């Protein structure tokens, strides 16, 4: 199997692109009023909060590649669960496409939890693995 760091990083990229696709479709469908969130004028603090939320998958891409093992596994599990809970609080969203994309992102988050959990609970870094039976050291 591919390096687990690359798998986790790829899953976070998939989450990020799914969110971006939803944003583009919301704009194209006319479900967005510029400067407003939930029918009221958005403050700079609200925009800052949204920016922070949208940075989560981007930061996780980087952390998946640089954070030491096993910390990255646990961080991935916690962040993926938090993101799913956050997205669940907003259901249902406007538009079938939006609900579909949120479900897709939750599937990516579930895969992140699964891969991170199995990695942390059953595997070690490649340099720590014991050779297969019958394999000779060179």
C-alpha positions in Angstrom: 0.0 0.0 0.0 1.1 3.6 -0.6 2.7 5.5 2.2 0.0 6.3 4.8 1.1 9.9 4.9 0.3 10.3 1.3 -3.1 8.5 1.7 -4.1 10.9 4.5 -2.8 13.9 2.7 -4.7 12.8 -0.5 -7.9 12.4 1.5 -7.6 15.9 3.0 -7.1 17.2 -0.6 -10.3 15.4 -1.6 -12.2 17.0 1.3 -10.8 20.5 0.4 -11.8 20.1 -3.3 -15.2 18.9 -2.4 -15.8 22.0 -0.3 -14.5 24.2 -3.1 -16.8 22.5 -5.6 -19.7 23.1 -3.3 -18.8 26.8 -3.1 -18.6 27.1 -6.8 -21.9 25.4 -7.3 -23.6 27.6 -4.7 -22.3 30.7 -6.6 -23.5 29.4 -9.9 -26.9 28.3 -8.5 -27.5 31.7 -7.1 -27.7 30.5 -3.5 -25.3 33.2 -2.3 -26.0 36.8 -1.6 -22.7 38.7 -1.6 -21.8 40.0 1.8 -24.4 38.0 3.7 -24.4 34.8 5.7 -27.7 33.3 6.6 -29.6 36.4 5.5 -27.7 38.9 7.6 -24.7 41.1 6.8 -21.4 39.3 7.6 -18.9 40.9 9.9 -15.1 40.8 9.5 -15.1 38.4 12.4 -17.4 36.0 10.6 -15.3 36.1 7.5 -12.2 35.4 9.6 -14.0 32.4 11.2 -15.0 31.1 7.8 -11.4 31.5 6.6 -10.2 29.5 9.6 -12.7 26.7 9.0 -11.8 26.5 5.3 -8.1 26.3 6.2 -8.5 23.1 8.2 -8.2 20.7 5.3 -5.3 22.7 3.8 -3.4 22.6 7.1 -4.1 18.9 7.5 -2.6 18.3 4.0 0.7 19.8 5.3 0.5 18.2 8.8 -0.1 14.8 7.2 3.3 15.1 5.6 5.3 16.6 8.4 3.8 15.7 11.8 5.6 12.8 13.4 4.0 9.3 13.7 1.9 8.4 15.7 0.8 12.0 16.4 -0.5 12.6 12.8 -2.8 9.6 13.1 -4.4 10.9 16.2 -4.6 14.4 14.9 -6.2 13.2 11.7 -8.8 11.2 13.6 -9.8 14.0 16.0 -9.9 16.7 13.2 -11.9 14.5 10.8 -14.5 13.7 13.6 -14.7 17.4 14.5 -15.3 18.4 10.9 -18.0 15.8 10.4 -19.8 17.0 13.6 -19.5 20.6 12.4 -21.0 19.6 9.0 -23.8 17.6 10.6 -24.9 20.7 12.5 -25.7 22.5 9.3 -27.8 19.8 7.7 -29.9 20.1 5.6 -28.2 22.5 3.3 -29.8 24.5 0.5 -29.8 22.4 -2.7 -29.6 18.7 -3.2 -26.1 19.1 -4.7 -24.9 20.7 -1.4 -26.2 17.9 0.7 -24.7 15.3 -1.7 -21.3 17.0 -1.5 -21.4 17.2 2.3 -22.1 13.5 2.4 -19.2 12.9 0.0 -16.9 15.0 2.2 -18.1 12.9 5.2 -17.2 9.7 3.4 -13.7 11.1 2.8 -13.5 12.0 6.5 -14.7 8.5 7.5 -12.0 7.1 5.3 -9.5 9.4 7.0 -10.5 8.1 10.4 -10.4 4.5 9.2 -7.0 4.7 7.6 -5.5 6.7 10.5 -7.0 4.4 13.1 -5.7 1.2 11.4 -2.3 2.9 10.9 -2.0 4.0 14.5 -3.3 0.8 16.0 -1.6 -1.8 13.8 1.4 -0.4 12.0 4.7 1.2 12.7 7.0 3.5 10.6 8.5 1.6 7.7 12.0 1.7 9.2 10.7 0.0 12.4 8.9 -2.9 10.6 10.4 -6.4 11.0 11.3 -8.2 7.8 8.9 -10.8 6.4 9.6 -14.4 7.4 12.1 -15.9 5.2 13.4 -12.6 4.0 17.1 -12.1 4.3 18.8 -8.9 5.2 21.1 -7.4 2.6 
